[in-house]
Amino acid sequence: MKVIKIDKGKWESGLEALKKSYTLLGPKNLNHSFEFKELKANEAPDLTGLNTRMSAKGLVYPQSQAMFTYTLDQNDADHHIMKPLDKKPSKRAVIGMRPCDADAFLLVKRNFDTPEYKDPYWIEAYEATVLIGLACTDPCGTCFCTTAGSGPASEKGLDVILLDKKDYFIAKPITAKGEAFLSASSWTEEMNASQAEKDLQEAGSAAEKKITSFIHTENLRDKVSMEIYNAPFWEDVSFSCINCGTCTFVCPTCWCFDIQDETHKNKGVRMRNWDSCMFPLFTLHGSGHNPRGEKVQRVRQRFMHKLKYYVDKYENGIQCVGCGRCVRSCPVNIDIRRVCELMNHPENATCAAQ
């Protein structure tokens, strides 16, 4: 595959050419918070931020999504009892996402695209989306991607990776989707692939040296689940939690959802909405019984799922890419890095997780 050198003087013209074939999305600075938004005519992504407040998860898996419409009137000749929505996701490209967000899609794919069960809404949106990553050269202080299976210049899950070289971008295609994306632009200048690879490796190594936040996970798989489940530190971990759900909403690897029907008279729409294991209603049964009715049970479930149950089920890493969003966003400073350390050595845990 050809590596492209994008002169920054030609950056915006190339984006405009791409908008003829793709809906482009990228970071925008909105009130000092970077968010992924559609790039309209003559708009370019703002690549000056460290990371977006919300992950790219919602671009494939919307926070609220209509699944199908229905009617309760079986005599209505103009409607089926259930009518699938015909709207298919258009070809989109997300420009400027960080490598950890792309890696997160691969973790989530294990839930939505399995040999036994396939979620058509997630799969169709994912397959229609091209992921253009921007290698991190200045990681956030809360990033711990290198010990969570990702990295500042990781190519996992990406279709193209960009490296900012001040006057130009290196654009390395990784997949056929990425190669097709670059071919649809007006950027044509090629560069030596070996030199590009060297530059990416050097940038990744330099960025890794700036990361000072780490976790240890080597014991998680070997520990018996009940040993961690019954550990004495969970009351301390959960003490300050207010069950706001912020950690799950900003997390790129949380996938829980709820199904709701919105009905008006005899017609309605079935919606899928993000849900959170932090909410008391999450596990409330129709009988009124709630198996996780206490806050400590819900907090424990979140961390056990990400750092123990996922590890045991998939045998390949934790359900976290080390983006640090939950650390930055938690209003009461609960820190997954500290919780991971406690779970990795529950026998030594004698203090709170903050």
C-alpha positions as CSV (number, residue, x, y, z in Angstrom):
1,M,0.0,0.0,0.0
2,K,1.2,3.5,-0.9
3,V,2.1,5.9,2.0
4,I,1.0,9.4,1.2
5,K,2.7,12.6,2.2
6,I,0.0,15.3,2.8
7,D,1.4,18.9,2.6
8,K,-0.6,20.9,5.0
9,G,-1.2,23.5,2.3
10,K,-3.2,20.8,0.5
11,W,-4.9,19.4,3.6
12,E,-8.2,21.2,3.3
13,S,-8.6,20.8,-0.4
14,G,-8.1,17.1,0.0
15,L,-10.8,17.0,2.6
16,E,-13.2,18.8,0.3
17,A,-12.5,16.2,-2.4
18,L,-13.3,13.5,0.1
19,K,-16.6,15.0,1.1
20,K,-17.9,14.0,-2.4
21,S,-17.6,10.4,-1.4
22,Y,-17.8,10.3,2.4
23,T,-19.5,12.1,5.3
24,L,-16.6,13.4,7.2
25,L,-16.5,13.6,11.0
26,G,-13.8,15.0,13.2
27,P,-13.0,16.8,16.4
28,K,-14.4,20.3,17.0
29,N,-13.6,22.6,19.9
30,L,-16.9,23.3,21.5
31,N,-16.6,25.5,24.7
32,H,-13.1,24.1,25.4
33,S,-14.3,20.5,25.0
34,F,-13.5,18.6,21.9
35,E,-16.3,16.5,20.4
36,F,-16.7,14.5,17.2
37,K,-19.0,16.4,14.8
38,E,-19.8,16.3,11.1
39,L,-17.5,18.5,9.0
40,K,-19.6,20.7,6.8
41,A,-18.3,22.5,3.6
42,N,-15.0,24.2,4.2
43,E,-14.7,22.8,7.7
44,A,-11.6,20.8,8.8
45,P,-11.1,18.8,12.0
46,D,-9.4,20.5,14.9
47,L,-6.5,18.3,15.6
48,T,-5.0,20.6,18.4
49,G,-6.8,18.8,21.3
50,L,-5.4,15.9,23.3
51,N,-8.5,13.9,23.1
52,T,-12.3,14.2,22.8
53,R,-14.5,14.4,25.8
54,M,-16.7,11.6,24.5
55,S,-15.2,8.7,22.6
56,A,-15.9,7.8,19.0
57,K,-18.1,5.0,20.2
58,G,-21.3,7.0,19.6
59,L,-20.5,7.5,15.9
60,V,-21.1,3.8,15.3
61,Y,-23.3,3.0,18.3
62,P,-25.6,6.1,18.9
63,Q,-26.6,7.1,22.4
64,S,-30.3,6.8,21.2
65,Q,-31.2,4.9,18.1
66,A,-34.5,4.1,16.4
67,M,-34.7,0.4,15.5
68,F,-38.1,0.1,13.9
69,T,-41.6,1.5,13.9
70,Y,-44.8,-0.3,14.6
71,T,-48.5,0.0,14.6
72,L,-51.1,-1.4,17.0
73,D,-53.8,-1.1,14.4
74,Q,-53.7,-4.4,12.4
75,N,-56.3,-3.0,10.0
76,D,-54.1,-0.1,8.9
77,A,-53.3,-0.9,5.3
78,D,-50.5,1.6,5.1
79,H,-48.4,0.1,7.8
80,H,-47.0,-3.3,8.7
81,I,-47.4,-4.3,12.3
82,M,-43.6,-3.9,12.6
83,K,-41.7,-1.9,9.9
84,P,-37.9,-1.9,9.8
85,L,-36.3,1.5,9.1
86,D,-34.9,1.5,5.6
87,K,-32.2,4.1,6.3
88,K,-28.8,2.5,6.0
89,P,-25.6,4.2,7.3
90,S,-23.8,6.2,4.6
91,K,-20.1,5.9,4.0
92,R,-18.4,7.9,6.8
93,A,-14.9,8.7,7.7
94,V,-13.8,9.7,11.2
95,I,-10.7,11.8,10.9
96,G,-8.4,12.5,13.9
97,M,-9.4,9.9,16.4
98,R,-6.8,8.6,18.8
99,P,-5.5,5.0,18.4
100,C,-7.0,3.9,21.7
101,D,-10.5,4.7,20.4
102,A,-10.0,2.6,17.3
103,D,-8.6,-0.3,19.5
104,A,-11.8,0.0,21.6
105,F,-14.0,-0.9,18.6
106,L,-12.2,-4.2,18.4
107,L,-13.0,-5.0,22.0
108,V,-16.7,-4.0,21.5
109,K,-16.9,-6.0,18.3
110,R,-16.5,-9.1,20.4
111,N,-19.9,-8.3,21.9
112,F,-21.8,-7.1,18.8
113,D,-20.4,-9.4,16.1
114,T,-20.0,-13.0,17.3
115,P,-20.5,-16.3,15.5
116,E,-23.7,-16.9,17.4
117,Y,-25.2,-13.3,17.6
118,K,-24.8,-10.4,15.2
119,D,-26.2,-7.0,15.9
120,P,-27.1,-5.6,12.4
121,Y,-27.3,-2.0,13.6
122,W,-23.8,-2.0,15.0
123,I,-22.2,-4.1,12.2
124,E,-23.7,-2.0,9.4
125,A,-22.6,1.3,10.9
126,Y,-19.1,-0.1,11.7
127,E,-18.6,-1.5,8.3
128,A,-19.7,1.8,6.7
129,T,-17.1,3.8,8.8
130,V,-13.5,4.4,7.9
131,L,-11.3,5.1,10.9
132,I,-8.5,7.6,10.4
133,G,-6.3,7.8,13.5
134,L,-3.9,10.5,14.6
135,A,-0.8,9.2,16.4
136,C,-0.5,10.7,19.8
137,T,2.7,12.8,20.3
138,D,1.6,14.4,23.6
139,P,-0.5,11.9,25.6
140,C,-2.8,13.1,28.4
141,G,-1.6,12.8,32.0
142,T,-4.3,10.3,32.7
143,C,-3.4,8.0,29.7
144,F,-2.2,4.5,30.5
145,C,-2.7,3.0,27.1
146,T,0.7,1.2,27.0
147,T,-0.2,-1.1,29.9
148,A,-3.8,-1.6,28.7
149,G,-2.9,-3.2,25.4
150,S,-2.9,-0.1,23.2
151,G,-0.4,2.7,22.5
152,P,0.1,6.2,21.2
153,A,0.8,5.0,17.6
154,S,-1.1,1.7,17.7
155,E,-2.6,0.7,14.4
156,K,-5.1,-1.8,15.8
157,G,-8.6,-1.1,14.5
158,L,-7.5,1.8,12.3
159,D,-7.8,2.0,8.5
160,V,-5.3,4.9,8.2
161,I,-2.9,6.4,10.7
162,L,-1.7,10.0,10.4
163,L,1.4,11.4,11.9
164,D,1.8,15.2,12.2
165,K,5.2,16.3,11.0
166,K,4.6,20.0,11.4
167,D,4.6,21.0,7.7
168,Y,2.9,17.8,6.5
169,F,1.1,14.6,7.5
170,I,2.3,11.1,7.0
171,A,-0.8,9.0,6.0
172,K,-0.2,5.3,6.1
173,P,-3.1,3.1,4.9
174,I,-3.5,-0.1,6.9
175,T,-6.6,-1.7,5.3
176,A,-8.2,-1.7,1.9
177,K,-10.8,0.7,3.3
178,G,-8.1,3.1,4.2
179,E,-6.4,2.8,0.8
180,A,-9.8,3.5,-0.9
181,F,-10.2,6.5,1.3
182,L,-6.9,8.0,0.4
183,S,-7.5,7.3,-3.3
184,A,-10.7,9.4,-3.1
185,S,-8.8,12.4,-2.0
186,S,-6.7,14.8,-4.1
187,W,-3.5,13.9,-2.1
188,T,-1.2,12.1,-4.5
189,E,2.3,12.7,-3.3
190,E,3.9,9.4,-2.2
191,M,6.7,9.0,0.2
192,N,9.2,6.2,1.1
193,A,7.3,3.5,3.1
194,S,10.4,2.6,5.1
195,Q,11.0,6.2,6.2
196,A,7.3,6.6,7.1
197,E,7.5,3.4,9.2
198,K,10.6,4.7,10.9
199,D,9.0,8.1,11.7
200,L,5.9,6.4,13.1
201,Q,8.0,4.1,15.3
202,E,10.1,6.9,16.6
203,A,7.1,9.1,17.3
204,G,5.4,6.2,19.1
205,S,8.4,5.5,21.2
206,A,8.9,9.1,22.1
207,A,5.2,9.4,23.1
208,E,5.4,6.2,25.2
209,K,8.3,7.8,27.2
210,K,5.9,10.7,28.2
211,I,3.4,8.3,29.7
212,T,3.8,8.1,33.4
213,S,0.6,6.3,34.3
214,F,0.6,2.5,34.4
215,I,-1.5,-0.4,35.5
216,H,-0.6,-4.0,36.4
217,T,-2.8,-6.8,35.1
218,E,-0.5,-9.9,35.2
219,N,-2.4,-11.5,38.1
220,L,-6.0,-10.9,37.1
221,R,-6.4,-14.0,35.1
222,D,-4.9,-16.3,37.7
223,K,-7.0,-14.9,40.6
224,V,-10.2,-16.8,41.5
225,S,-13.1,-14.5,40.8
226,M,-14.6,-14.9,44.3
227,E,-11.3,-13.9,45.8
228,I,-11.5,-10.5,44.2
229,Y,-15.3,-10.4,44.5
230,N,-15.1,-10.9,48.3
231,A,-12.1,-8.6,48.8
232,P,-12.4,-6.1,51.6
233,F,-11.7,-2.9,49.6
234,W,-15.1,-2.6,47.7
235,E,-16.7,-0.5,50.4
236,D,-13.9,2.0,50.2
237,V,-13.9,2.0,46.4
238,S,-17.6,2.7,46.2
239,F,-18.0,5.0,49.2
240,S,-17.9,8.3,47.3
241,C,-19.7,7.0,44.1
242,I,-22.9,8.9,43.3
243,N,-24.0,6.4,40.6
244,C,-24.1,9.2,38.0
245,G,-23.0,6.8,35.2
246,T,-20.5,9.3,33.8
247,C,-17.7,6.7,33.7
248,T,-19.8,4.3,31.5
249,F,-21.0,7.0,29.1
250,V,-17.5,8.4,28.4
251,C,-16.0,4.9,28.2
252,P,-15.3,3.7,24.6
253,T,-15.7,0.0,25.6
254,C,-19.0,0.1,27.6
255,W,-21.8,-1.4,25.5
256,C,-24.8,-1.8,27.7
257,F,-28.2,-0.6,26.4
258,D,-31.9,-0.6,27.2
259,I,-34.8,-1.1,24.8
260,Q,-37.8,1.2,25.1
261,D,-41.0,1.7,23.1
262,E,-42.3,5.2,22.5
263,T,-46.0,5.0,21.6
264,H,-48.4,7.7,20.5
265,K,-52.0,6.6,20.0
266,N,-51.7,3.4,17.9
267,K,-48.3,4.0,16.4
268,G,-44.8,3.9,17.9
269,V,-41.1,3.4,17.5
270,R,-38.8,1.0,19.3
271,M,-35.6,2.7,20.6
272,R,-32.2,1.5,21.8
273,N,-30.6,3.7,24.4
274,W,-27.3,3.5,26.2
275,D,-27.7,2.2,29.8
276,S,-25.3,2.0,32.7
277,C,-24.6,-0.7,35.3
278,M,-24.2,2.3,37.7
279,F,-27.9,3.0,37.6
280,P,-30.2,1.4,40.3
281,L,-32.8,0.6,37.6
282,F,-30.3,-1.4,35.5
283,T,-30.9,-4.7,37.2
284,L,-34.4,-4.1,38.6
285,H,-36.7,-7.1,38.0
286,G,-40.4,-6.8,37.1
287,S,-41.1,-8.4,40.4
288,G,-39.5,-5.5,42.2
289,H,-36.4,-7.5,43.3
290,N,-33.0,-6.0,42.5
291,P,-30.0,-8.3,42.7
292,R,-27.7,-5.3,42.7
293,G,-29.7,-2.9,44.8
294,E,-26.8,-1.5,46.8
295,K,-24.2,0.9,45.4
296,V,-21.3,-1.2,46.4
297,Q,-22.7,-4.1,44.3
298,R,-23.0,-1.9,41.2
299,V,-19.5,-0.4,41.5
300,R,-18.0,-3.8,42.0
301,Q,-19.8,-5.2,39.0
302,R,-18.4,-2.5,36.7
303,F,-14.8,-3.2,37.6
304,M,-15.3,-6.9,37.8
305,H,-16.7,-6.9,34.3
306,K,-13.9,-4.8,32.8
307,L,-11.0,-6.3,34.7
308,K,-11.9,-9.8,35.6
309,Y,-14.9,-11.3,33.8
310,Y,-13.8,-10.0,30.4
311,V,-10.3,-11.3,31.0
312,D,-11.6,-14.8,31.9
313,K,-14.0,-14.9,28.9
314,Y,-11.8,-13.7,26.1
315,E,-8.3,-14.6,27.5
316,N,-6.8,-11.6,25.7
317,G,-6.5,-8.4,27.7
318,I,-8.9,-6.3,29.8
319,Q,-12.0,-4.4,28.6
320,C,-10.2,-1.1,28.7
321,V,-7.8,0.7,26.4
322,G,-6.3,3.2,28.9
323,C,-7.8,6.4,27.4
324,G,-8.2,7.8,30.9
325,R,-11.6,9.4,30.2
326,C,-13.3,7.9,33.3
327,V,-10.4,9.2,35.5
328,R,-10.8,12.7,34.1
329,S,-14.6,12.8,34.2
330,C,-15.4,11.1,37.5
331,P,-16.8,13.9,39.8
332,V,-15.7,12.1,42.9
333,N,-12.2,11.0,41.7
334,I,-12.7,7.2,41.6
335,D,-9.7,6.0,39.6
336,I,-9.7,2.7,37.6
337,R,-5.9,2.6,37.7
338,R,-6.0,2.3,41.5
339,V,-8.9,-0.2,41.4
340,C,-6.9,-2.3,39.0
341,E,-4.0,-2.4,41.3
342,L,-6.2,-3.5,44.2
343,M,-7.8,-6.2,42.1
344,N,-4.4,-7.4,40.8
345,H,-3.2,-7.9,44.4
346,P,-6.4,-8.2,46.6
347,E,-4.4,-9.9,49.3
348,N,-2.4,-6.7,49.9
349,A,-5.4,-4.3,49.6
350,T,-5.9,-2.5,52.9
351,C,-6.6,1.1,51.7
352,A,-9.2,3.0,49.7
353,A,-9.0,3.3,45.9
354,Q,-8.8,7.1,45.7
